Amino acid sequence: MGLLLGIDLGSQSLKVVLLDEPLALLGSGRRSYSIAFPRPGWAEQDPRLWEDALGPAIADALAAVGSKPGDVAALGVAGQLDGCIPVDAKGHLLHAALIWMDRRADASLNRVRHRLGSKRVRALTGANLDGTHMAPKMRWLIDETEAGKSASLFHQPVTYMVERLTGARAIDHGLASTSLVYGLAEGNWLPELMAAFELQPKLLPPLRRSEDKAGRLNAEGARLTGLPVGIPVAVGTGDDFSTPLGGGVMQTGIVADVLGTAEVVGALDREPRIDPSALTETHRYVGARFHYIENPGWVSGGALEWLRATLGIPDFAAFDRLAAAVPPGADGLLFLPALSGAMTPEWIAGARGCFYGLTPSHGPGHLARAVLEGNAFGLQDVVLALKAMNVATDRLRLLGGGARSDLWAQIRADVTGLPAERARHSDASAVGAAILGGVAAGILPDLATAAGLMGAAGFMIEPDAHRNRLYREAHGRYRQLFRSLKPMFGTE
């Protein structure tokens, strides 16, 4: 049987998995890389870092399986969304990628806000008028750089990699629906939105389904991957969508909580519901049956890594031991998870993170516990918003690297009052990419059948009623703290 290869272009590493046709995970590989922060609010990545990581990560995965490059029968790519990469007519790179956490385009939103208004943009796109999205970054690059002015096309990270591997240009509806120029009802680039940003549809890749075959691995793709020419490659999608897919989420009632560098929280609904609180966005999901209503993520795992490095904690096992030694509520210490702007409990780009309630009795364990709980309060904000829209929220499914931690899982169950289960595989985005590749190659019949094989693993983590009561009170104080600081943040 041929192997299905999935690639996840993460913010801090490129991950590769190999699955067999029954979707058992056989092996994986990973290569890390860095993010550049040239100015406050800016975040860039050189796409050549992804390319350099690709071949070695694939080689590691093949070695773990004991397989040869010729055993790979299909390939899919998923990864970080909301990036923006200008290329020339031949697909050559013109500028570093402005990745999802980059906020340099915030100021360029004023003209769109004046022309259409934030509410109109939201009604058309299901998304918030926010500078982290693709269209504002395109506008900034065109206005401020020669690379943007001369660009033939703008890619997101996934679509850039697909063109590098196949020569084909394509973007799926999920990624497109995060751009701010895609009409959610129309399922296409919307002239009204394009005009507001002064952009042309030709600057974006053609729309395709995520599970379509974009093309086949060409000579350049073979050089980058170490795989044979001719392997089918799927169009692919963003990790906000590939991760739930790889975690088996193709039905309503499951709140997918992705614990990565960013914490992305969402649930499926057949209707394109629009959140009146503007805390969540509505996007197209893979397979075209559902919409994914989500908060696209705040710096969560990234905040934990920042604190771990700052305090000199050797690893996350030690981090968990420190936090577990502190009682729920961290003895009154609160943390606002807004290191790169607030995405919860409100979207405010100018907000910043903080600890509140520090006393001489607080130590490293309290800081660690407060960061874990502050991020779980962000999850609760999203769960409450979903419930207010009548989106089914029966249980949590934890995905991403942070899902491995028993402490993180229990805190999330206790804060939300929802039972929590882990996905079968923590690197679910790469698994979802492999599934897309399998469907694109005709090896798997459809996405729903594949997702049915990837359900939850292990036991359900039940919430504790006593801790839930404590956390409801602490969550109220967290919200009060945010309201108190809001005048310092600004409103946009």
N, C-alpha and C positions, 0 to 999 in steps of 0.2 A: 504493500500500500504506500502511496505517496504521502509525504509529510506536508503539513500546513504550517507556514511560517508567518508569525505575526510580529510586527515592529511597532514599538511605542516610542515616539519622540517626546520624551519628558523634558521638564524644565531643567533638571539636574543630571539626568542620565538617559541614555538610549537603552531600551530593553528589548530583548528578542526572546520569543518562545517558539517551541516546536511541538505541534500536536499531531496525533495520528488521526485517522478518519473517524474513529469513535469519539474523538475529542479528549483523549487522555493526554495530560501534559507530560511530555517525555524529557524535555531539557530546556535550558534557558541560558542566556548570556547577557552581560551588561557592561557598559562602559560609561564612566562619569565624565562630565565636563562642567565648565563654569558659566556663570552669568556675569556680564559686565554691567556696572552701574556708573556710567561716566559722569552723571550729574544727579542731584536729588530728584527723584520722580522718574528718572530714565532707567530703562532696563533693556539691554541688547544681548543678542547671541549671534555669533558668526555661524551660518549654516554649514560651513566647512567642518565645524566641530562634529556635527551630526554625521556628515559623510565619512569623516575619519573614524568615527566610532562604529559605523555600520558593519564593515567587514570583520573586524575583530570580535564583535559581539556575536555575529552569526557563526563565526568559526568556533567560538566557545560553546555555543548551543549545539552545533553539530558534533563536536568532540564529546560533549556530555551524553549524547545519544549513541555515539559510535556510528554515525551515518556519514554519507558522502554528500557533497553539494548536489549531485544529480538526483538524490532522493527527494528533494523538495519539489512538490507538485503545484503549489500555489502560494501566493504572497499577498499580504495585506498590510497597509500602513495606517496607523492612527497616531494621535499625539496632541500636544498643546494647541489650543485654538486661540483666536483673537490676535495672532501675530500678523505681521505685515512685512513682505519682502519684495522689493522691486527687482525685476529682471528685464533684460533686453529681449529683442525679437528671437534670439536663439536660446533663451533661457538662462543666459549668463547672469550671475549675481552682480548687482550694482550697489548694494548697501546691506549692512548688517540687519538682521531681523529685529524689528521692534516687537518684543514678546508681550505676552498677555498682561504683565504687571506694569508695563511702560505707560506713563501718564503725561507724556509731553504734549499730546494732542488735546488735552482738556480745554485749552484756550480757544482752539479752532471750532469748538461747538457753538460759540456765540452766534455765528451767522445762521446756523441751522435752527437754533433756538428762536431766533428772531423771525425766520421765514416760516417755519412750521409749528414750532412749539414742542416742548417735551412730550405733552400728552398725545399730540397727533402722531409723532414718531412712534411712541409706544403702542398706540392703537393699530398702526400699520404693520409694525415689525414684531410686536410682542417683547421688545427689548428696550432697555433704558438708554436714553441719550447720554452715553458715557464715553469718555476718551479712550478707554481701554479697547474699544471695539475697532474693527478693521477700517471702516470707512473714514473715521476721523484721522487715523494714522496715515491712510493714503493721502488725505488732504494735506496733512502736515508735511509729509515727504515731498509732495508736489510744490507746496508753497515755500519750503525752507531748504531744499537740497537739489543739487543738479541731478543726482541719481533719480529722484522722484520725477523731476521734469522730463527726463529722457526715457523713463520706463515704458516698455511696451505692455507690461502686464504686472499685476501685483498678486503675489501668492500668500496663502497661509502656510505654516510649516509643513503640513501634510501634503498639500498640493504641490509645493516646491519639491519635496522628496519624490513624489510620484512622477513629476516631469523629469527629474534627474534619472530615475530608473527606467522610464519607458519612452520619454519624449512626448508623452500625451499631456494635454492640459485639461483638467476636469476638477470640479468642486462639487461635493455632495450637498444636498439640501440642508442637512444639519449644520455644517460649517457655514453655509451661505446665510442661514437664518440668524447667525450671530453678527453679521456684518453691518447692520443698520441700513442696508440698501435693498433688502429682500423683503417682499411683501408676504406676510404669513398666509393670508387668505388666497393670494394669487399663485403662490408657489413659484415666484420668478422675481428677477430684478425689477424694481418698481421705478418707472420714470419720475414720479413725484419725488422720491427719495434721492435718486441720482441727481436730479436738478438741484435739490437743496444742498448737496455736498459738492456740486459742480463736477461730477464724475460721469464717465461714459461706461456702459456695460462692457465694451471691448477691453477695458482695463482689468476685467476679472475673468477667471476661467469659465468655460461653459458648464452649465449645470447637468449633473448626472446623479443617478442613485448611488448610494455608498457601496452597495453590493454588486454594481455593474463592473465589468472588466474594463479598466482604463486602457489597457494595452498589455504588451508583453515585455519582459526584461530585454532591453537592448544592450549593445556592446558596452556603453558607459555604465549602465546598471549592473552588468555582469562584472565589470571592473571594480565597482564600488562594493558589491556584495560578495564577490567570490563564487557566485552561482552561475549556472549555465544560461546562455541566451535563450529566450523563448518562454520562460515561466510566466503564466498569467498573473497580472497584478490588479488588485481591486482599486476602485476609486478611493476608498477609505473614508475616514471621518475623524472628527475631533474626539479627544479622550473623554469629554463630558458624556458622549454617547457610546463610544466603544467600551468604556468601563462597565456601565450597567449591562450592556449586551454580554460582555465576557463574564459577568456575574450572574447571568441567567435571567435578567430582568426584562421580560416581555409581557408583563401583565400588570394590572393596576393593584394598588394596595401596598406595594413595597416602596419604602423610602430609601433610595440609594444614598449612602453616605460614604463618599470617597475620601479617604484619609491619606492624602499625598502632600506635596509641597503646599498646594492649595486644598482646602476642604470644599468639595462640590457636593451639593445636596439637592436632590430632586425626586420627582415621582411622575409616573405616566398617567395620562388621561386622554380619552378619545376626543375631547373637546379642546380647542385652542383657548383655554381660559386665560384671561388677563388679570393679573394681581392688582387690585386697586391700591394696595400699599406700596407697590413698586419694589418690593423686596425680592421677588422672583421674576424671572423672564420665561417666556414660552418659546420653545424651539421645535423644529421638526426632528423627529426621531428616526432612527434607521428602520427600514421596512415599511414606512409610510402609513402604518395603522394608527400610530399614537403621536401625541405631542409630549414633549418632555418639559415639565414645568420645574424650573430649577433656580437656585441661586448659584451663579457660576463660580463662586469660590472666593474665599478670603485666605490670607496667608496664615495657614494653620500649622501643618507640619513644618513649614518654613520658620514659624515663630518658635516652635519647639527646638529646631536645630539651632536657631539664633541663641536661645537661652542655654542650650547644652554647651555650645562653643564658648559663650560668654562666661559661664561659670566653671568651665573646664571639666565638665562631667564627661567621663570617658566614653560612654555609649548610652543607648536608650534603655538598655536593661538596668543600668545604674540610675538613670533618670527616673524610671518607673519605681525603683526601690525607694528613692528619696520621696517621691510623691505619695506612695502608698503608706509611708510612715506618718503622714499628716492626715488629720480627720477631714471628712467632707466639709466643704466650705472654707478650707484653708485658713481656719481661725480668723475669718473676716476679710481676708485679702482677695481683691478682685483684679482681674486682668481684662482689658478691652482688646480684642483681636483685630487691631487696625494698623498694623505695621506699615502697610502700603495702601492706606486709604480704607475707609469702612465700607464693607459690603453687607454688614449686618450690625445692629438691628435696622439701620438705614444705609442707603448708598450715599456716602459723602466722600468725595475724593480727597478733600483736605483734612479729613480726620486722621488722627494718629493714635497709636496704641499707648497704653499706660498701665501701671500698677496703681491701685488705690487701697489705702488702709494699712500701709506699712507701719510696723512698730519694731522696737528692738527685739521683740520675741520672735519675729519672723526670720527664717533662715532659707537656705537653698531649697529645701523640700517644700516649703510653703510657696515659693516662687514657681517651682515645677508644677505643683498641684493647681495653683491658680491659673497657669497657662492652659493646662488640660481642661479645667472647668470652664474657663472663659471661652474656649473654642466650642465646648459642648453647649454653652449658652447660645452661641451663634447658631448651632444646629437646631436648638429649640425654637429660636426666632423663626427659622424657615419652616419647621414643622407646624407651628401655629399659623403661619401665613397660608400654608397648603390646606390646613383644616378649615380656615375661614373661606376658602374658595370651594369647599366641598370636594376636594381631591382626597381620595382614599389614602389613609395613612395607618395601616394595620400593624406594621412592624418595620424595623430597620434592617437593611442588609449592608454590612460593613465591607468596604472594598479598599484596595490600596495597601501600602506598606504598613500604615498605622493600625490596620485591622488585626494584625498579628498580636497586639498587646491586649492581654486580659483586662488590665486596669482601664485602658482607654475605652474598651467595649463596655465594661460595667458602668463607668461614669456616664456614657451616652445613654445607656438604657435607664439609669436612675434619673438623669436630668429630664429626659423626654417622657418617661413613664411607658415607653414602648419596648416590647421584647426585641432583642437584637440577635441577628445571626450573621455568621461570616460567609462570604462567598467562598466557593471551593478553591479558587486560586487568587492570591493577593495581587499578582500582576495582571489584573483582569483586562486592562486596556489592550495589552498585547494579545491576550487571548481573543478579545473581541475583533481585533484586526485580523487574526488568523481565521476566524469564522467568516469574516467578509471575504477574505481571499478564497476560502473553500467554496462559498456560494458563487463567487465570480467565475471560478474555474469549473463549475458544474459538479464538484465533488460532493458538496452538501446540498440537499434539496431546497432549503429555504432557511431564513433566519430564525423563525419561530421553532422549527424542529431542532435546530442547533442549540438555541437558548434553553430548550427543555432538558438538554443533557447537562446543563451547567448550573443546576440549582444550588441551594445552600449546602454547606458542609458542616457536619457536627451538630452539637446541641444548641438549643436556644438559650440566650442569656436573659434571664428575667429581671425586670426592675425590682428594686427594693422599695417598699411603700414608705418606710420611714425616711430613707435618704431622699426619695422623691419629694417629700414634704419640705425637707431642709433645702433642697435645691430650688423649689418653687420660690421660697423666700429669697434665696440668694440671687436667683434670676431677676426678681423684681428690683433688688438693689443694683444689679448690673445695668438694668434698663434706666433706673433713676440716675446712675452715674453718667450714662451716655447723654441723657437729656440735659444734665447739668453742664456738661462740657460742650454741648452742641453749639452755643454761641461762639466758641473759640474756633470751631471747625469751618464755619461758613455753611452755606446751604446747597452748594452745587459741587 
